[in-house]
């Protein structure tokens, strides 16, 4: 993989993370939760388009997606929260329920 390709992959992850983090930070109710989900969907579609035209190569991905199937996505979301709860039983306990749900779903994108 060329240095330029690697830099493009990394830039896509940074940009994706910034956009999704803004949407996640804004989640407070059903409407903003759905906006977050739609943003996550759009991000995945963009990653799929990029992958079709320029495969990322092994051990890398467009927009920082670590899990490409719904099964591994959900497995990673559960694993992330389970791991964090082992370290801090109060993890997400005081969070708005809509934002907590969005945070759990977002973990499915990046947690391995």
KOLDRENTI-830413 format. One record per residue: residue number from 1; x, y, z of N, C-alpha, C, O, CB in turn. Coordinates in steps of 0.05 Angstrom, whole numbers, plus 5000, padded with zeros to 4 digits. Glycine has a CB too. Example, Ala and Ser with C-alpha at 12.3 -4.5 7.8 and 13.67 -1.06 7.14 Angstrom:
2
<1; <5264; 4886; 5156>; <5246; 4910; 5156>; <5264; 4934; 5156>; <5285; 4934; 5169>; <5226; 4911; 5181>>
<2; <5257; 4955; 5142>; <5273; 4979; 5143>; <5258; 5001; 5157>; <5268; 5023; 5161>; <5282; 4988; 5114>>
//
This chain:
112
<1; <5017; 4977; 5000>; <5000; 5000; 5000>; <5018; 5025; 5000>; <5037; 5026; 5016>; <4981; 5000; 5025>>
<2; <5012; 5044; 4983>; <5028; 5068; 4981>; <5024; 5086; 5004>; <5003; 5085; 5018>; <5023; 5082; 4955>>
<3; <5043; 5103; 5009>; <5040; 5123; 5031>; <5016; 5141; 5026>; <5001; 5148; 5045>; <5065; 5140; 5033>>
<4; <5011; 5149; 5001>; <4988; 5166; 4995>; <4962; 5152; 5001>; <4944; 5164; 5012>; <4989; 5175; 4965>>
<5; <4960; 5127; 4994>; <4936; 5111; 4999>; <4931; 5109; 5030>; <4909; 5113; 5039>; <4937; 5083; 4987>>
<6; <4953; 5103; 5044>; <4951; 5101; 5073>; <4942; 5128; 5085>; <4925; 5128; 5103>; <4978; 5093; 5085>>
<7; <4953; 5150; 5076>; <4945; 5177; 5086>; <4916; 5183; 5080>; <4902; 5195; 5096>; <4963; 5198; 5073>>
<8; <4906; 5175; 5056>; <4878; 5179; 5049>; <4860; 5162; 5068>; <4839; 5172; 5077>; <4873; 5171; 5020>>
<9; <4868; 5138; 5074>; <4852; 5121; 5092>; <4851; 5134; 5120>; <4830; 5136; 5132>; <4865; 5093; 5095>>
<10; <4873; 5143; 5129>; <4875; 5156; 5156>; <4859; 5182; 5156>; <4844; 5187; 5176>; <4904; 5162; 5164>>
<11; <4860; 5198; 5135>; <4845; 5223; 5134>; <4815; 5217; 5134>; <4800; 5232; 5146>; <4853; 5239; 5109>>
<12; <4807; 5196; 5120>; <4778; 5189; 5119>; <4769; 5181; 5147>; <4746; 5188; 5155>; <4773; 5166; 5099>>
<13; <4785; 5167; 5163>; <4778; 5160; 5190>; <4775; 5184; 5208>; <4757; 5186; 5224>; <4799; 5140; 5202>>
<14; <4794; 5203; 5206>; <4794; 5227; 5222>; <4769; 5244; 5216>; <4755; 5253; 5234>; <4819; 5244; 5218>>
<15; <4764; 5247; 5190>; <4740; 5264; 5182>; <4714; 5250; 5191>; <4696; 5263; 5201>; <4740; 5268; 5152>>
<16; <4712; 5224; 5186>; <4688; 5209; 5194>; <4684; 5212; 5224>; <4661; 5217; 5233>; <4691; 5180; 5186>>
<17; <4705; 5207; 5240>; <4702; 5209; 5269>; <4693; 5236; 5278>; <4677; 5238; 5296>; <4729; 5202; 5281>>
<18; <4704; 5257; 5266>; <4696; 5284; 5274>; <4666; 5289; 5269>; <4652; 5301; 5285>; <4713; 5305; 5259>>
<19; <4657; 5281; 5246>; <4629; 5286; 5238>; <4610; 5269; 5256>; <4591; 5280; 5267>; <4624; 5278; 5209>>
<20; <4617; 5244; 5260>; <4600; 5227; 5276>; <4600; 5235; 5306>; <4580; 5232; 5320>; <4608; 5197; 5274>>
<21; <4623; 5244; 5315>; <4625; 5253; 5343>; <4607; 5278; 5348>; <4595; 5280; 5369>; <4655; 5260; 5350>>
<22; <4606; 5296; 5328>; <4588; 5319; 5331>; <4559; 5309; 5333>; <4543; 5319; 5350>; <4591; 5338; 5307>>
<23; <4551; 5290; 5316>; <4524; 5280; 5317>; <4519; 5265; 5343>; <4498; 5268; 5355>; <4519; 5261; 5293>>
<24; <4538; 5250; 5352>; <4535; 5235; 5378>; <4533; 5254; 5401>; <4516; 5250; 5419>; <4559; 5216; 5382>>
<25; <4549; 5275; 5402>; <4548; 5294; 5423>; <4522; 5309; 5425>; <4514; 5319; 5446>; <4571; 5314; 5420>>
<26; <4507; 5310; 5402>; <4482; 5325; 5401>; <4458; 5307; 5409>; <4436; 5317; 5412>; <4478; 5336; 5374>>
<27; <4462; 5281; 5412>; <4439; 5263; 5418>; <4428; 5269; 5445>; <4442; 5269; 5465>; <4448; 5233; 5416>>
<28; <4401; 5274; 5445>; <4387; 5280; 5470>; <4359; 5270; 5471>; <4346; 5269; 5492>; <4387; 5310; 5475>>
<29; <4348; 5262; 5447>; <4320; 5253; 5445>; <4318; 5235; 5420>; <4337; 5231; 5406>; <4301; 5277; 5443>>
<30; <4293; 5226; 5415>; <4289; 5208; 5392>; <4298; 5221; 5366>; <4311; 5208; 5349>; <4260; 5200; 5390>>
<31; <4291; 5246; 5362>; <4297; 5260; 5337>; <4328; 5261; 5332>; <4337; 5254; 5310>; <4286; 5288; 5337>>
<32; <4343; 5269; 5352>; <4372; 5271; 5348>; <4385; 5243; 5348>; <4406; 5240; 5336>; <4384; 5288; 5371>>
<33; <4373; 5223; 5361>; <4382; 5196; 5359>; <4380; 5186; 5330>; <4398; 5174; 5320>; <4367; 5177; 5378>>
<34; <4357; 5191; 5318>; <4353; 5183; 5290>; <4372; 5198; 5271>; <4381; 5187; 5252>; <4324; 5188; 5281>>
<35; <4378; 5224; 5277>; <4397; 5238; 5261>; <4425; 5225; 5263>; <4439; 5222; 5243>; <4399; 5268; 5270>>
<36; <4432; 5216; 5287>; <4457; 5202; 5291>; <4458; 5176; 5275>; <4477; 5171; 5260>; <4462; 5196; 5321>>
<37; <4436; 5160; 5277>; <4435; 5135; 5262>; <4437; 5140; 5232>; <4450; 5125; 5218>; <4409; 5120; 5268>>
<38; <4424; 5161; 5222>; <4425; 5167; 5194>; <4453; 5175; 5186>; <4463; 5168; 5164>; <4405; 5189; 5187>>
<39; <4467; 5190; 5203>; <4494; 5197; 5197>; <4513; 5173; 5197>; <4531; 5172; 5180>; <4504; 5217; 5218>>
<40; <4508; 5154; 5215>; <4524; 5130; 5215>; <4519; 5113; 5190>; <4538; 5102; 5179>; <4518; 5113; 5240>>
<41; <4494; 5112; 5182>; <4487; 5098; 5157>; <4501; 5111; 5133>; <4513; 5097; 5116>; <4456; 5098; 5152>>
<42; <4500; 5137; 5131>; <4513; 5152; 5109>; <4543; 5147; 5109>; <4555; 5144; 5088>; <4506; 5182; 5110>>
<43; <4555; 5147; 5133>; <4583; 5142; 5135>; <4591; 5114; 5125>; <4611; 5111; 5111>; <4592; 5145; 5165>>
<44; <4575; 5094; 5132>; <4580; 5067; 5122>; <4577; 5065; 5092>; <4593; 5052; 5078>; <4561; 5047; 5136>>
<45; <4556; 5078; 5081>; <4552; 5078; 5052>; <4576; 5091; 5038>; <4585; 5082; 5017>; <4526; 5093; 5044>>
<46; <4586; 5113; 5049>; <4609; 5126; 5038>; <4634; 5108; 5039>; <4649; 5106; 5019>; <4616; 5153; 5053>>
<47; <4638; 5094; 5061>; <4660; 5075; 5063>; <4658; 5053; 5042>; <4677; 5045; 5030>; <4661; 5063; 5092>>
<48; <4633; 5043; 5038>; <4629; 5022; 5018>; <4635; 5032; 4990>; <4647; 5017; 4974>; <4600; 5012; 5019>>
<49; <4627; 5057; 4983>; <4634; 5068; 4957>; <4664; 5071; 4953>; <4675; 5064; 4932>; <4620; 5096; 4953>>
<50; <4678; 5081; 4974>; <4707; 5084; 4972>; <4720; 5056; 4969>; <4739; 5053; 4954>; <4717; 5098; 4998>>
<51; <4710; 5037; 4984>; <4722; 5010; 4982>; <4719; 4998; 4955>; <4737; 4984; 4945>; <4710; 4992; 5004>>
<52; <4696; 5002; 4942>; <4691; 4991; 4916>; <4710; 5003; 4895>; <4718; 4989; 4876>; <4662; 4997; 4907>>
<53; <4717; 5029; 4898>; <4734; 5041; 4878>; <4764; 5040; 4885>; <4781; 5042; 4868>; <4726; 5070; 4874>>
<54; <4770; 5036; 4911>; <4797; 5035; 4920>; <4799; 5018; 4945>; <4798; 5028; 4967>; <4808; 5064; 4925>>
<55; <4803; 4991; 4941>; <4804; 4973; 4964>; <4824; 4983; 4985>; <4846; 4991; 4978>; <4810; 4945; 4955>>
<56; <4817; 4981; 5011>; <4835; 4992; 5031>; <4859; 4975; 5037>; <4879; 4985; 5047>; <4820; 4995; 5056>>
<57; <4858; 4949; 5031>; <4880; 4932; 5038>; <4876; 4919; 5065>; <4857; 4925; 5079>; <4907; 4947; 5038>>
<58; <4894; 4900; 5072>; <4891; 4886; 5097>; <4896; 4905; 5121>; <4913; 4923; 5119>; <4910; 4862; 5098>>
<59; <4882; 4900; 5143>; <4887; 4914; 5168>; <4881; 4944; 5166>; <4892; 4960; 5181>; <4915; 4910; 5178>>
<60; <4864; 4952; 5147>; <4856; 4980; 5145>; <4828; 4982; 5134>; <4817; 4962; 5124>; <4876; 4996; 5126>>
<61; <4816; 5005; 5136>; <4789; 5008; 5126>; <4783; 5038; 5120>; <4796; 5056; 5132>; <4768; 4997; 5146>>
<62; <4765; 5043; 5103>; <4756; 5070; 5097>; <4738; 5079; 5120>; <4722; 5064; 5131>; <4741; 5072; 5070>>
<63; <4741; 5104; 5128>; <4725; 5118; 5148>; <4728; 5104; 5176>; <4712; 5110; 5194>; <4696; 5118; 5140>>
<64; <4747; 5087; 5179>; <4752; 5075; 5205>; <4734; 5053; 5213>; <4732; 5045; 5237>; <4750; 5096; 5226>>
<65; <4720; 5041; 5194>; <4702; 5019; 5200>; <4718; 4994; 5206>; <4734; 4985; 5189>; <4682; 5014; 5177>>
<66; <4714; 4982; 5229>; <4729; 4958; 5237>; <4712; 4933; 5233>; <4722; 4911; 5231>; <4738; 4959; 5266>>
<67; <4686; 4936; 5231>; <4667; 4913; 5229>; <4649; 4917; 5205>; <4634; 4936; 5203>; <4651; 4911; 5255>>
<68; <4650; 4897; 5187>; <4636; 4900; 5162>; <4610; 4884; 5161>; <4594; 4889; 5142>; <4653; 4891; 5140>>
<69; <4605; 4866; 5179>; <4579; 4852; 5179>; <4563; 4861; 5203>; <4574; 4870; 5223>; <4584; 4821; 5180>>
<70; <4537; 4858; 5201>; <4520; 4865; 5224>; <4526; 4849; 5248>; <4525; 4859; 5271>; <4490; 4862; 5216>>
<71; <4534; 4824; 5244>; <4540; 4806; 5267>; <4565; 4816; 5282>; <4565; 4818; 5306>; <4545; 4777; 5258>>
<72; <4586; 4822; 5267>; <4611; 4832; 5281>; <4607; 4860; 5292>; <4618; 4867; 5312>; <4635; 4831; 5261>>
<73; <4591; 4876; 5278>; <4584; 4903; 5288>; <4571; 4902; 5315>; <4579; 4915; 5334>; <4566; 4918; 5267>>
<74; <4550; 4885; 5317>; <4535; 4883; 5342>; <4552; 4869; 5364>; <4552; 4877; 5387>; <4509; 4867; 5338>>
<75; <4568; 4849; 5356>; <4585; 4835; 5375>; <4605; 4855; 5387>; <4610; 4855; 5411>; <4601; 4812; 5361>>
<76; <4616; 4873; 5370>; <4635; 4892; 5380>; <4622; 4913; 5398>; <4635; 4922; 5417>; <4649; 4906; 5356>>
<77; <4598; 4921; 5391>; <4584; 4941; 5408>; <4580; 4929; 5436>; <4585; 4942; 5456>; <4557; 4948; 5396>>
<78; <4571; 4904; 5437>; <4567; 4891; 5463>; <4593; 4887; 5478>; <4595; 4892; 5502>; <4553; 4863; 5459>>
<79; <4614; 4878; 5463>; <4640; 4874; 5476>; <4652; 4900; 5487>; <4663; 4899; 5509>; <4660; 4862; 5456>>
<80; <4649; 4921; 5473>; <4659; 4947; 5482>; <4646; 4955; 5509>; <4660; 4962; 5528>; <4655; 4969; 5461>>
<81; <4620; 4954; 5510>; <4606; 4962; 5534>; <4612; 4942; 5557>; <4616; 4950; 5580>; <4576; 4964; 5529>>
<82; <4613; 4917; 5551>; <4619; 4897; 5571>; <4647; 4902; 5583>; <4650; 4900; 5607>; <4617; 4868; 5560>>
<83; <4666; 4907; 5566>; <4693; 4912; 5575>; <4694; 4938; 5592>; <4707; 4938; 5613>; <4713; 4915; 5551>>
<84; <4680; 4958; 5584>; <4680; 4984; 5599>; <4666; 4980; 5626>; <4674; 4993; 5646>; <4668; 5006; 5583>>
<85; <4645; 4964; 5626>; <4630; 4959; 5651>; <4647; 4944; 5672>; <4644; 4948; 5696>; <4604; 4944; 5646>>
<86; <4665; 4927; 5662>; <4683; 4912; 5680>; <4702; 4932; 5694>; <4709; 4927; 5717>; <4699; 4891; 5664>>
<87; <4709; 4953; 5681>; <4727; 4973; 5692>; <4712; 4994; 5709>; <4723; 5005; 5728>; <4743; 4987; 5670>>
<88; <4687; 4999; 5701>; <4671; 5020; 5713>; <4642; 5013; 5712>; <4629; 5016; 5692>; <4676; 5048; 5700>>
<89; <4631; 5002; 5734>; <4604; 4993; 5734>; <4584; 5015; 5729>; <4561; 5009; 5723>; <4598; 4979; 5761>>
<90; <4592; 5040; 5732>; <4574; 5062; 5728>; <4575; 5073; 5699>; <4563; 5093; 5693>; <4580; 5085; 5748>>
<91; <4591; 5059; 5682>; <4594; 5068; 5654>; <4566; 5072; 5641>; <4550; 5054; 5641>; <4610; 5048; 5638>>
<92; <4561; 5095; 5631>; <4537; 5104; 5618>; <4512; 5106; 5636>; <4491; 5113; 5627>; <4531; 5085; 5595>>
<93; <4515; 5099; 5662>; <4492; 5099; 5680>; <4479; 5126; 5683>; <4454; 5127; 5685>; <4501; 5089; 5707>>
<94; <4494; 5147; 5683>; <4482; 5174; 5686>; <4477; 5188; 5660>; <4468; 5211; 5659>; <4501; 5191; 5703>>
<95; <4482; 5174; 5638>; <4478; 5186; 5611>; <4449; 5185; 5603>; <4434; 5168; 5611>; <4495; 5171; 5590>>
<96; <4441; 5205; 5588>; <4415; 5206; 5575>; <4411; 5179; 5560>; <4429; 5171; 5546>; <4411; 5230; 5556>>
<97; <4388; 5165; 5564>; <4385; 5139; 5551>; <4388; 5139; 5521>; <4398; 5120; 5509>; <4358; 5128; 5558>>
<98; <4380; 5161; 5507>; <4383; 5162; 5478>; <4413; 5164; 5471>; <4422; 5151; 5452>; <4368; 5187; 5467>>
<99; <4427; 5180; 5486>; <4456; 5183; 5481>; <4471; 5157; 5488>; <4490; 5150; 5474>; <4467; 5207; 5496>>
<100; <4463; 5144; 5509>; <4476; 5119; 5517>; <4472; 5098; 5495>; <4490; 5084; 5487>; <4464; 5108; 5544>>
<101; <4447; 5097; 5484>; <4442; 5078; 5462>; <4459; 5085; 5438>; <4470; 5067; 5425>; <4412; 5078; 5454>>
<102; <4461; 5110; 5431>; <4477; 5119; 5408>; <4507; 5112; 5413>; <4520; 5104; 5394>; <4474; 5149; 5403>>
<103; <4516; 5116; 5437>; <4544; 5109; 5444>; <4550; 5080; 5440>; <4571; 5072; 5430>; <4551; 5118; 5472>>
<104; <4531; 5063; 5449>; <4535; 5034; 5446>; <4535; 5027; 5416>; <4552; 5011; 5408>; <4512; 5019; 5460>>
<105; <4517; 5038; 5401>; <4517; 5032; 5372>; <4542; 5042; 5358>; <4553; 5028; 5341>; <4492; 5045; 5359>>
<106; <4551; 5065; 5365>; <4575; 5076; 5353>; <4599; 5058; 5359>; <4617; 5056; 5341>; <4581; 5105; 5364>>
<107; <4600; 5046; 5382>; <4623; 5028; 5389>; <4625; 5005; 5369>; <4647; 4995; 5364>; <4619; 5017; 5417>>
<108; <4602; 4997; 5357>; <4603; 4976; 5337>; <4619; 4982; 5313>; <4629; 4964; 5299>; <4575; 4969; 5329>>
<109; <4623; 5008; 5308>; <4639; 5016; 5284>; <4668; 5013; 5289>; <4683; 5003; 5271>; <4633; 5046; 5278>>
<110; <4678; 5019; 5312>; <4707; 5021; 5316>; <4719; 5000; 5335>; <4743; 4995; 5334>; <4714; 5048; 5327>>
<111; <4703; 4987; 5352>; <4714; 4969; 5372>; <4721; 4942; 5359>; <4705; 4931; 5344>; <4695; 4965; 5395>>
<112; <4744; 4931; 5366>; <4751; 4905; 5355>; <4755; 4885; 5377>; <4761; 4862; 5373>; <4777; 4907; 5338>>
//
